[in-house]
Amino acid sequence: MSKQPRKQRKFRYKAPLHVRHKLMGVTLSEELRERYQTRSLPVKKGDKVMVMRGDFKEQEGKVEKVDLKHYRLTIEGVSVQKPDGNQVYHSIHPSKVMLVELDLDDDERNEVIERKG
């Protein structure tokens, strides 16, 4: 792994999907940290997150979409009104959010938690 910023940017830009998924890691809330004995997990559609930075600070919502290509999350309730009156989702980088509630319907998610914890 290189320290050079240009190589770091190149790595992120050319990363395959399975690596991009790991780069979409989000910090866990204090209660979840204690329960699962891990600091962060990759975010998934259906998780409930709280925005920690920016114009939508301290808003909670469900993750509607995870955009691996652009490293962005679309969150329910985090939207902007356009001049013509339409509401448009505002995408947020995963480093600016915190997981509040996990969607544990998937067996793979449980395996990841066991492996990390």
C-alpha positions, 0 to 999 in steps of 0.5 A: 500500500502506497502513501502517495496521494495520487496512488491512493486516489487511483486505488479508490477510483479503480477499486472493484466492487467487493473492495468498494463495499469495504470502503463504505464502512460506517461507524456504529453508535455507542450501543451497537459498539458495545453489543457487537464488539466492533467499531464499524461495519459496511452500510447496507440498504435498509439500515437506519443511520444518523447524519453527523455532519453538514446541512442535514446534521442529526437527521435520522433515516433509512438508507434507500440506496448505496451507490458504490460507484460514487461512494454515496448514500441516499437516505430517506428524509434527506432531500432538497427542494428544487426551484420547480418544487420537486424533492430530490434526494441529497446523497451523502458520503458514508464517513459523515453518517453513523449507524443507529440500527442494523438491518439483520434480515440477511445471514451474510450480515450476521456472519460478518458481525461474528467474524469481526466481533 
